[in-house]
Amino acid sequence: MGPMTAMLPCKPDRAQRNTTLAGQALTLEMAGCEAGGALFAVSHVQVPGPEQAASVVNAWRAATLANMGAADTATAQEPSNVAPRAGFAPVRATGRRPDGARVQAELAWVTAGSHVFHIAVYADKLTADMADTLFAQARLP
């Protein structure tokens, strides 16, 4: 998926769909799986040029947090609320699943040139080990 290498802890399902972020029509590629009570996912879009990457990250972050009804969106948008993991600055958020059940997430958005990635772990009760499983394996060139 683009220039990122990530090892998911289980065999991932893959999907692709068209979406709009920051007013741009983009193709979103996703890979994800469930293991040990958590959902692990890596998603990717390629923007026309690196100058659009920051606005896409901001729009993607806002949409993700809004979709889960993050309890503390203002705090969750600050990358400093979770210690850096393997060069990423993830955020921790608490919200609701579509069925209304509580969910915790550790999320990161990173760029590499015109590539934008979203790395995510969702669980009813998120542990550091769950997040380490994905973030420790994710690498950009």
ABEGO torsion letter per residue (X at the ends): XEABBBBBABBBBBBBBBBBBGGBBBBBBBBBBBBGGBBBBBBBBBBABAAAAAAAAAAAAAAAAAAAGBABAAAAABAAABBBBGGBBBBBBBBBBAAGBBBBBBBBBBBBEABBBBBBBBBABBBAAAAAAAAAABBBX
